[in-house]
Amino acid sequence: MMRGLSFIALLLLANCQAPRPVYTQLQGNAQGTTFRIVYFDSLSRDFSVPVDSIFRVIDRSMSLWDSTSIISLLNANRPGIRADAHFTNVFRKAWEVSAQTNGYFDCTVGPLVKAWGFSFKKGLPPPGSAQVDSLLQHIGYRKVQLEEGKLIEQNQTEIDFNAIAQGYTVDVVVLFLQKNGVKNYMVEVGGEVRAEGHNERGEIWRIGIDKPVDDPKAGRPLQAVVSLKNKSLATSGSYRKFVERNGQRFSHAIDPHTGSPITHNLLSISVLADDCMTADAYATAFLVMGLEMAIPLAKAKGMEIYGISAGKDGAFVVHQSAGFGGEAVEWGTM
């Protein structure tokens, strides 16, 4: 008899359990990359239209692929053009990070990136020392200022926000969700991520960090997984974005001081920060400067980092700061 009562009690308990909340997922292409947004809304609202509007507005502000965008017109010194709020926010953060990293993050480095064969000019031979020296005259974040919405430039310096815009976009989408009362979400644009609350299983969001391998057959195996507790994660790497000529690889990461691609052995670095724009910018700066300089600077800024360097015989050497919390993953994916 007692066994029967216990069985009935278990059935009643199971029937009383609340159903698992249904999360909405938005994904697609934007800003030349992919995005994925997962959130729980008690009103079951579909935010795909306003999210698409956010992408369009930011593109109209900062896309170099749009010749009529604000950044394109400002770079062209078009009369009467003023920076909007998005451009202003990103410019200020970019200038701040540039100053804090001694110019290893520099949003004026675009012409050098193009010259080394990336972006619009893929396939061209590497620039010679004379060309690099000439371009360096136009590089330097101190050569450009923003005054009352107008870009004040020296030596025809141009602005390029590609190394920070995706992180900023994540923050703008997050702000929209927060204003609409959403407390559980994960927003990812181009691999830059910000998460708060819990996923549909009631767990802290877990985000994978790619193993730095350039092998199409391997897919995207994970090196580590980190739990995002109301934080942002951005990763910058040099193992996929490169140009190979005459058997030599040239990284997409250009040192603004030398005008040449980086040559150290840091393959990938991930940064945890409160907002994604900050994480995105510092990840770029740390990749360019290398792990030796990145470690003390990250510690001074209270940032947690996870760096993967190339060791001997193809082995990876990992540096993980004490508070990063990454868990190693065997070869494969979650």
Secondary structure as a PSIPRED ss2 file (coil, helix, strand):
# PSIPRED VFORMAT (PSIPRED V4.0)

   1 M C   1.000  0.000  0.000
   2 M H   0.000  1.000  0.000
   3 R H   0.000  1.000  0.000
   4 G H   0.000  1.000  0.000
   5 L H   0.000  1.000  0.000
   6 S H   0.000  1.000  0.000
   7 F H   0.000  1.000  0.000
   8 I H   0.000  1.000  0.000
   9 A H   0.000  1.000  0.000
  10 L H   0.000  1.000  0.000
  11 L H   0.000  1.000  0.000
  12 L H   0.000  1.000  0.000
  13 L H   0.000  1.000  0.000
  14 A H   0.000  1.000  0.000
  15 N H   0.000  1.000  0.000
  16 C H   0.000  1.000  0.000
  17 Q C   1.000  0.000  0.000
  18 A C   1.000  0.000  0.000
  19 P C   1.000  0.000  0.000
  20 R C   1.000  0.000  0.000
  21 P C   1.000  0.000  0.000
  22 V C   1.000  0.000  0.000
  23 Y C   1.000  0.000  0.000
  24 T E   0.000  0.000  1.000
  25 Q E   0.000  0.000  1.000
  26 L E   0.000  0.000  1.000
  27 Q E   0.000  0.000  1.000
  28 G E   0.000  0.000  1.000
  29 N E   0.000  0.000  1.000
  30 A E   0.000  0.000  1.000
  31 Q C   1.000  0.000  0.000
  32 G C   1.000  0.000  0.000
  33 T E   0.000  0.000  1.000
  34 T E   0.000  0.000  1.000
  35 F E   0.000  0.000  1.000
  36 R E   0.000  0.000  1.000
  37 I E   0.000  0.000  1.000
  38 V E   0.000  0.000  1.000
  39 Y E   0.000  0.000  1.000
  40 F E   0.000  0.000  1.000
  41 D C   1.000  0.000  0.000
  42 S C   1.000  0.000  0.000
  43 L C   1.000  0.000  0.000
  44 S C   1.000  0.000  0.000
  45 R C   1.000  0.000  0.000
  46 D C   1.000  0.000  0.000
  47 F C   1.000  0.000  0.000
  48 S H   0.000  1.000  0.000
  49 V H   0.000  1.000  0.000
  50 P H   0.000  1.000  0.000
  51 V H   0.000  1.000  0.000
  52 D H   0.000  1.000  0.000
  53 S H   0.000  1.000  0.000
  54 I H   0.000  1.000  0.000
  55 F H   0.000  1.000  0.000
  56 R H   0.000  1.000  0.000
  57 V H   0.000  1.000  0.000
  58 I H   0.000  1.000  0.000
  59 D H   0.000  1.000  0.000
  60 R H   0.000  1.000  0.000
  61 S H   0.000  1.000  0.000
  62 M H   0.000  1.000  0.000
  63 S C   1.000  0.000  0.000
  64 L C   1.000  0.000  0.000
  65 W C   1.000  0.000  0.000
  66 D C   1.000  0.000  0.000
  67 S C   1.000  0.000  0.000
  68 T C   1.000  0.000  0.000
  69 S C   1.000  0.000  0.000
  70 I H   0.000  1.000  0.000
  71 I H   0.000  1.000  0.000
  72 S H   0.000  1.000  0.000
  73 L H   0.000  1.000  0.000
  74 L H   0.000  1.000  0.000
  75 N H   0.000  1.000  0.000
  76 A C   1.000  0.000  0.000
  77 N C   1.000  0.000  0.000
  78 R C   1.000  0.000  0.000
  79 P C   1.000  0.000  0.000
  80 G C   1.000  0.000  0.000
  81 I C   1.000  0.000  0.000
  82 R C   1.000  0.000  0.000
  83 A C   1.000  0.000  0.000
  84 D C   1.000  0.000  0.000
  85 A H   0.000  1.000  0.000
  86 H H   0.000  1.000  0.000
  87 F H   0.000  1.000  0.000
  88 T H   0.000  1.000  0.000
  89 N H   0.000  1.000  0.000
  90 V H   0.000  1.000  0.000
  91 F H   0.000  1.000  0.000
  92 R H   0.000  1.000  0.000
  93 K H   0.000  1.000  0.000
  94 A H   0.000  1.000  0.000
  95 W H   0.000  1.000  0.000
  96 E H   0.000  1.000  0.000
  97 V H   0.000  1.000  0.000
  98 S H   0.000  1.000  0.000
  99 A H   0.000  1.000  0.000
 100 Q H   0.000  1.000  0.000
 101 T C   1.000  0.000  0.000
 102 N C   1.000  0.000  0.000
 103 G C   1.000  0.000  0.000
 104 Y C   1.000  0.000  0.000
 105 F C   1.000  0.000  0.000
 106 D C   1.000  0.000  0.000
 107 C C   1.000  0.000  0.000
 108 T C   1.000  0.000  0.000
 109 V C   1.000  0.000  0.000
 110 G H   0.000  1.000  0.000
 111 P H   0.000  1.000  0.000
 112 L H   0.000  1.000  0.000
 113 V H   0.000  1.000  0.000
 114 K H   0.000  1.000  0.000
 115 A H   0.000  1.000  0.000
 116 W C   1.000  0.000  0.000
 117 G C   1.000  0.000  0.000
 118 F C   1.000  0.000  0.000
 119 S H   0.000  1.000  0.000
 120 F H   0.000  1.000  0.000
 121 K H   0.000  1.000  0.000
 122 K C   1.000  0.000  0.000
 123 G C   1.000  0.000  0.000
 124 L C   1.000  0.000  0.000
 125 P C   1.000  0.000  0.000
 126 P C   1.000  0.000  0.000
 127 P C   1.000  0.000  0.000
 128 G C   1.000  0.000  0.000
 129 S H   0.000  1.000  0.000
 130 A H   0.000  1.000  0.000
 131 Q H   0.000  1.000  0.000
 132 V H   0.000  1.000  0.000
 133 D H   0.000  1.000  0.000
 134 S H   0.000  1.000  0.000
 135 L H   0.000  1.000  0.000
 136 L H   0.000  1.000  0.000
 137 Q C   1.000  0.000  0.000
 138 H C   1.000  0.000  0.000
 139 I C   1.000  0.000  0.000
 140 G C   1.000  0.000  0.000
 141 Y H   0.000  1.000  0.000
 142 R H   0.000  1.000  0.000
 143 K H   0.000  1.000  0.000
 144 V E   0.000  0.000  1.000
 145 Q E   0.000  0.000  1.000
 146 L E   0.000  0.000  1.000
 147 E E   0.000  0.000  1.000
 148 E C   1.000  0.000  0.000
 149 G C   1.000  0.000  0.000
 150 K E   0.000  0.000  1.000
 151 L E   0.000  0.000  1.000
 152 I E   0.000  0.000  1.000
 153 E E   0.000  0.000  1.000
 154 Q C   1.000  0.000  0.000
 155 N C   1.000  0.000  0.000
 156 Q C   1.000  0.000  0.000
 157 T C   1.000  0.000  0.000
 158 E C   1.000  0.000  0.000
 159 I C   1.000  0.000  0.000
 160 D C   1.000  0.000  0.000
 161 F C   1.000  0.000  0.000
 162 N C   1.000  0.000  0.000
 163 A C   1.000  0.000  0.000
 164 I C   1.000  0.000  0.000
 165 A H   0.000  1.000  0.000
 166 Q H   0.000  1.000  0.000
 167 G H   0.000  1.000  0.000
 168 Y H   0.000  1.000  0.000
 169 T H   0.000  1.000  0.000
 170 V H   0.000  1.000  0.000
 171 D H   0.000  1.000  0.000
 172 V H   0.000  1.000  0.000
 173 V H   0.000  1.000  0.000
 174 V H   0.000  1.000  0.000
 175 L H   0.000  1.000  0.000
 176 F H   0.000  1.000  0.000
 177 L H   0.000  1.000  0.000
 178 Q H   0.000  1.000  0.000
 179 K H   0.000  1.000  0.000
 180 N C   1.000  0.000  0.000
 181 G C   1.000  0.000  0.000
 182 V C   1.000  0.000  0.000
 183 K C   1.000  0.000  0.000
 184 N E   0.000  0.000  1.000
 185 Y E   0.000  0.000  1.000
 186 M E   0.000  0.000  1.000
 187 V E   0.000  0.000  1.000
 188 E E   0.000  0.000  1.000
 189 V E   0.000  0.000  1.000
 190 G C   1.000  0.000  0.000
 191 G C   1.000  0.000  0.000
 192 E E   0.000  0.000  1.000
 193 V E   0.000  0.000  1.000
 194 R E   0.000  0.000  1.000
 195 A E   0.000  0.000  1.000
 196 E E   0.000  0.000  1.000
 197 G C   1.000  0.000  0.000
 198 H E   0.000  0.000  1.000
 199 N C   1.000  0.000  0.000
 200 E C   1.000  0.000  0.000
 201 R C   1.000  0.000  0.000
 202 G C   1.000  0.000  0.000
 203 E C   1.000  0.000  0.000
 204 I E   0.000  0.000  1.000
 205 W E   0.000  0.000  1.000
 206 R E   0.000  0.000  1.000
 207 I E   0.000  0.000  1.000
 208 G E   0.000  0.000  1.000
 209 I E   0.000  0.000  1.000
 210 D E   0.000  0.000  1.000
 211 K C   1.000  0.000  0.000
 212 P C   1.000  0.000  0.000
 213 V C   1.000  0.000  0.000
 214 D C   1.000  0.000  0.000
 215 D C   1.000  0.000  0.000
 216 P H   0.000  1.000  0.000
 217 K H   0.000  1.000  0.000
 218 A H   0.000  1.000  0.000
 219 G C   1.000  0.000  0.000
 220 R C   1.000  0.000  0.000
 221 P C   1.000  0.000  0.000
 222 L E   0.000  0.000  1.000
 223 Q E   0.000  0.000  1.000
 224 A E   0.000  0.000  1.000
 225 V E   0.000  0.000  1.000
 226 V E   0.000  0.000  1.000
 227 S E   0.000  0.000  1.000
 228 L E   0.000  0.000  1.000
 229 K C   1.000  0.000  0.000
 230 N C   1.000  0.000  0.000
 231 K E   0.000  0.000  1.000
 232 S E   0.000  0.000  1.000
 233 L E   0.000  0.000  1.000
 234 A E   0.000  0.000  1.000
 235 T E   0.000  0.000  1.000
 236 S E   0.000  0.000  1.000
 237 G E   0.000  0.000  1.000
 238 S C   1.000  0.000  0.000
 239 Y C   1.000  0.000  0.000
 240 R C   1.000  0.000  0.000
 241 K C   1.000  0.000  0.000
 242 F E   0.000  0.000  1.000
 243 V E   0.000  0.000  1.000
 244 E E   0.000  0.000  1.000
 245 R E   0.000  0.000  1.000
 246 N C   1.000  0.000  0.000
 247 G C   1.000  0.000  0.000
 248 Q E   0.000  0.000  1.000
 249 R E   0.000  0.000  1.000
 250 F E   0.000  0.000  1.000
 251 S E   0.000  0.000  1.000
 252 H C   1.000  0.000  0.000
 253 A C   1.000  0.000  0.000
 254 I E   0.000  0.000  1.000
 255 D C   1.000  0.000  0.000
 256 P C   1.000  0.000  0.000
 257 H C   1.000  0.000  0.000
 258 T C   1.000  0.000  0.000
 259 G C   1.000  0.000  0.000
 260 S C   1.000  0.000  0.000
 261 P E   0.000  0.000  1.000
 262 I C   1.000  0.000  0.000
 263 T C   1.000  0.000  0.000
 264 H C   1.000  0.000  0.000
 265 N C   1.000  0.000  0.000
 266 L E   0.000  0.000  1.000
 267 L E   0.000  0.000  1.000
 268 S E   0.000  0.000  1.000
 269 I E   0.000  0.000  1.000
 270 S E   0.000  0.000  1.000
 271 V E   0.000  0.000  1.000
 272 L E   0.000  0.000  1.000
 273 A E   0.000  0.000  1.000
 274 D C   1.000  0.000  0.000
 275 D C   1.000  0.000  0.000
 276 C H   0.000  1.000  0.000
 277 M H   0.000  1.000  0.000
 278 T H   0.000  1.000  0.000
 279 A H   0.000  1.000  0.000
 280 D H   0.000  1.000  0.000
 281 A H   0.000  1.000  0.000
 282 Y H   0.000  1.000  0.000
 283 A H   0.000  1.000  0.000
 284 T H   0.000  1.000  0.000
 285 A H   0.000  1.000  0.000
 286 F H   0.000  1.000  0.000
 287 L H   0.000  1.000  0.000
 288 V H   0.000  1.000  0.000
 289 M H   0.000  1.000  0.000
 290 G C   1.000  0.000  0.000
 291 L H   0.000  1.000  0.000
 292 E H   0.000  1.000  0.000
 293 M H   0.000  1.000  0.000
 294 A H   0.000  1.000  0.000
 295 I H   0.000  1.000  0.000
 296 P H   0.000  1.000  0.000
 297 L H   0.000  1.000  0.000
 298 A H   0.000  1.000  0.000
 299 K H   0.000  1.000  0.000
 300 A H   0.000  1.000  0.000
 301 K H   0.000  1.000  0.000
 302 G C   1.000  0.000  0.000
 303 M C   1.000  0.000  0.000
 304 E E   0.000  0.000  1.000
 305 I E   0.000  0.000  1.000
 306 Y E   0.000  0.000  1.000
 307 G E   0.000  0.000  1.000
 308 I E   0.000  0.000  1.000
 309 S E   0.000  0.000  1.000
 310 A E   0.000  0.000  1.000
 311 G C   1.000  0.000  0.000
 312 K H   0.000  1.000  0.000
 313 D H   0.000  1.000  0.000
 314 G H   0.000  1.000  0.000
 315 A C   1.000  0.000  0.000
 316 F E   0.000  0.000  1.000
 317 V E   0.000  0.000  1.000
 318 V E   0.000  0.000  1.000
 319 H E   0.000  0.000  1.000
 320 Q E   0.000  0.000  1.000
 321 S C   1.000  0.000  0.000
 322 A C   1.000  0.000  0.000
 323 G C   1.000  0.000  0.000
 324 F C   1.000  0.000  0.000
 325 G C   1.000  0.000  0.000
 326 G C   1.000  0.000  0.000
 327 E E   0.000  0.000  1.000
 328 A E   0.000  0.000  1.000
 329 V C   1.000  0.000  0.000
 330 E C   1.000  0.000  0.000
 331 W C   1.000  0.000  0.000
 332 G C   1.000  0.000  0.000
 333 T C   1.000  0.000  0.000
 334 M C   1.000  0.000  0.000
